[in-house]
Amino acid sequence: MMSKSQEAGGVYKGPQGGSEQAYVVTAPFDFVEQQSEDQEAKPTGLKGRHLAIAEYMTVPDTPQRLIIQFKRVQLEPGNDSPDHLQRWLDTLLQHNPEMDPKTGILNVEMPQHPPEAWLDHVMMIPEYQLLKGNFGSVTLLKRVD
């Protein structure tokens, strides 16, 4: 079962998977079924998580800025139960032969010149960080222990 923070998604910055400067954006999602365009989409109960996995670098002449370079995208089941994993595999594995049939995890590597973004720290206090992105997004991050 996912923790509350996994259900809500979020951003992680720190050591992970061999990188000391990992930057991971996690977003949960639900599969829906829709029989036709004029019908409402209905949840199937099948859940997953999308992880945009990147590394960040600081910029010496602009200390508030982080450069984010995306490395890969990962899709994974949103629930640890065997029944949920089997539904996940039944839905996706035949269309994604690169998927790990034991875990249901699918990794898609970014191209040779991966997308980049930047974030400027506008405010940092122990419990919160306020960031502005290169496309104008503003994000307030709350520390989770």
N, C-alpha and C positions, 0 to 999 in steps of 0.2 A: 504494500500500500504506500502511496506517496505521502510525504510529509506535507504540512500546510504550506511551507515555502516552495516545495516543488509544484504543488497544485497551482499556486499563484504565479509561478515563474519568477524570474529575477535575473540579476547580474552578479557574477562572481569574478573577483579580481585577485589573483595570487597564484601560488604554486599548484600545478596540476598537470598530470600526464607528461612529466619530463620537462616542463617549462616552468621557470620561476616567475614568468610574467604572463600567465594565462589570463584571458579575458573571455568569459563565457556568458552568453545571453541565452536564457532558457525560457521557452514559451510552451505551456501545455496546450493541447488541442483535443477536440472531440471529433470522431467520425459521425457523419450524419447520412441518412438516406433520404432521397427525394425521388419519387416515382415520376413526376413530371414538373415542368416549370411552374404550373399553376397551383401546385401543392406545396404546403409548408414542409421544410426539411425537418426530419425527426431524428433525435439523438439515438445512436445504436448502443451506447454504453461502452463502446470501444474508445479508449483514451490513449494518447501518446504525448511525447515531449519532443520538441524541436530545439536543438542546441546549435547555436552559431558559435563556433570555437575559433578563437583568435589569440594573438599575442599583442601585448601593448609595449610601446617604447616611449620613453620620455624624450622631450626635446630640450637640449641644453639651453638654447637662447630664449625659450618660451616655457618656463618651468611649470606653468599651470596646465600645459597641453599634454595629452596622451595621443599618440598615433596608434590606431587599432588596425592590425593587418589580419584579415580573416583567412584561416587555414583550411577549415572544413566545416561541413554541416553534418549533424548527426540526428537521426530519428531513432527513437527507442520507445518501447511499450511504456504506457503510463501506469502500469500496475504490475506487481511482482507475482500475482497468482498464476499457477500453471494453466488454468482455464483461459485467463485473459491472454497469456502469451500464445496459446494455441489459436485463439481467434485472430490475434495480430498476425501470426504467421499465415494462417489460412487466407487472410485478406491481402497481404502484401508480398509474401515470399515468391509466389509464381511470377510476379511482375518485376521483382528486384533480386536477381540471382546473386548479387554481391552481398545480400543481407546474411548475417550470421544466423544459421538455422537453430542454434542453441539459445541465443539471447534475444534474437529479434532486432538487434542493433544494425542499422545501416549507416555507414560513413561515406560521404561524398567529398572527395578532396577538391579544393579550389584549383583553378588553373595556375599556370606558371607565374602569372602576374596577378595575384589575388586582389580583390577589392580592398581599399583602405578607407578609413574614416578618421576623424579626429574628435576629441572631446576636450573642452576647456573646463577646468574646475573653477566655478564661479565662487563657491563657498565650501569650506570644509570645517566641520566641527566634529567632535568625537562620535556623535550619534547620526549625523546626516552629511551627505555630500550633494551639492547642487551642481549639475553639469549642463553645458550647452554644446550641441553637436554641430558639425559642419553643414548640416542641412536644416539648421534652425531648431532642432528638437531641444527641449529643456526637460531634464530628468532629475528627480529628487530620489536619492537612494537613502534608505534607512538601514543602519547596521543591524544585522541579525546575529545573535550569539548562538 
